Amino acid sequence: MATANSTDDVFELYDLRVEVIESDQPFVMHVKKGDYFDVIGGRLVFPKDRPEFSLYGLLAVLPFIPAKQRPTHPNDWMTTDCVIAAPDPACGARFRISRLEKRALHHADFSVVPLGQTNG
């Protein structure tokens, strides 16, 4: 059985950057081109000079975050498709999810379920 932070419980996820990009429509939500936040492990990290982000923009991208963090097959659409539209079709805000470097993480830091077992 692996213990916390042992090499036996290591897995890798990509760090991500979610950045606001524009389209040919005006923005309706409270974001501006260039706003961003990073996803590092299980945390959202906002820049010190802009510590807020649109709730609706966040809701648009959150469902994609876990899949974008994981390595995917080159033919998987999750590998190639990186731009998410705002939930309001009249809003021109778009959100680009970029993979940064891979980060080694430990199962024991994210789950109390021992390796080799499930809780369901």
Secondary structure, DSSP 8 states (H G I E B T S, - for coil): ---TT-GGGEEEEEEEEEEEE--SS---SS--TT-EEEEETTEEE--TT-----HHHHHHHGGGHHHHHS---TTSHHHH--EEE-SSTT---EEEEEEEEEEEEEGGGT-SS-TT----
